[in-house]
């Protein structure tokens, strides 16, 4: 079973040959893994780790946001946090070898009805 088949079978609520794998890491960890395995780029790393998911990032054409190092479109807020294009609020968390943006507030966390979700302004 290839990655696409594995993911589609899982999404169809059927049992694939194994659980589809995803990969999320801060750039510093990815760079360490690239060096460790002596690989050229992230695609080679994903193949080496048998990662099934791939992400497509279309060109954003809406409201202007600051482009962060990780490639996410962000709005800097006065309290030092960031808000992405979906309204998810994050703060920068530093660790020994780098940093990442941690979710601290979801715009739909308090939604109680389907109507609230339907009325959420999905486009900035």
C-alpha positions in Angstrom: 0.0 0.0 0.0 1.4 3.4 -0.9 1.0 6.6 1.2 -1.9 7.9 -0.8 -3.8 4.6 -0.6 -3.0 4.3 3.1 -4.4 7.8 3.9 -7.5 7.3 1.7 -8.2 4.0 3.3 -7.9 5.5 6.8 -10.1 8.5 5.9 -12.7 5.9 4.6 -12.8 4.4 8.2 -11.1 1.2 7.0 -7.9 -0.5 8.3 -4.8 0.3 6.3 -1.6 -1.9 6.3 -0.3 0.5 9.0 -1.2 3.8 10.6 -0.5 6.7 8.3 2.4 8.9 9.6 2.7 12.6 9.7 5.7 14.8 10.5 5.8 18.0 12.5 9.0 19.5 13.9 10.6 22.8 14.5 13.2 23.7 11.8 16.1 23.0 14.2 15.0 19.4 14.7 14.5 18.9 11.0 18.0 20.2 10.3 19.5 17.9 12.9 17.8 14.9 11.3 18.9 15.9 7.9 22.5 16.1 9.1 22.2 12.8 11.1 20.9 10.9 8.0 23.1 12.8 5.6 20.1 13.9 3.5 19.8 16.9 1.2 16.3 18.2 1.9 13.0 17.7 3.8 11.5 15.5 1.0 14.3 13.0 1.4 13.8 13.0 5.2 10.1 12.3 4.8 10.8 9.4 2.5 13.5 8.1 4.9 11.1 8.2 7.8 8.2 6.7 5.8 6.0 9.7 6.3 2.7 9.5 4.5 1.3 13.0 4.5 2.5 15.9 2.3 1.3 19.5 2.6 0.5 21.9 -0.2 0.8 25.6 0.5 -1.0 27.6 -2.2 0.0 31.3 -2.6 -2.1 33.4 -0.2 -3.7 36.4 -1.9 -5.7 38.0 0.9 -5.0 40.5 3.7 -1.3 41.3 4.2 0.3 39.4 7.1 3.9 39.2 8.3 5.8 36.1 6.9 7.4 34.3 9.8 10.5 32.1 9.6 8.4 28.9 9.6 6.5 30.1 6.6 3.2 30.8 8.4 1.3 34.0 7.6 1.0 35.9 10.9 -0.3 39.1 12.4 1.9 40.5 15.2 -0.3 41.6 18.2 0.6 44.2 20.8 0.9 41.6 23.6 3.7 39.8 21.7 1.5 37.0 20.4 0.6 36.2 16.8 -2.7 35.5 15.1 -2.8 33.3 11.9 -5.2 33.7 9.0 -7.8 31.4 10.7 -7.8 33.5 13.9 -5.7 31.0 15.9 -3.6 32.9 18.5 -0.1 31.7 19.3 2.9 32.7 21.4 6.5 32.0 20.7 8.0 29.3 23.0 11.8 29.1 23.2 13.6 25.9 23.9 17.2 24.8 24.0 17.8 24.9 20.2 15.1 27.1 18.8 11.5 28.2 19.1 8.0 27.5 17.9 4.6 29.1 17.9 2.3 27.4 20.5 -1.5 27.6 20.2 -2.9 29.6 23.2 -6.4 30.4 21.9 -8.6 28.9 19.3 -11.3 31.1 17.8 -14.0 28.4 18.0 -13.1 27.1 21.5 -16.3 28.5 23.0 -18.6 27.7 20.0 -21.6 25.8 21.2 -23.8 25.7 18.1 -23.5 24.8 14.5 -24.7 28.4 13.7 -21.7 29.9 15.5 -19.4 27.8 13.4 -21.2 28.7 10.2 -21.1 32.4 11.0 -17.4 32.4 11.8 -15.5 34.8 9.4 -13.3 32.2 7.8 -11.7 34.8 5.4 -9.7 37.6 7.0 
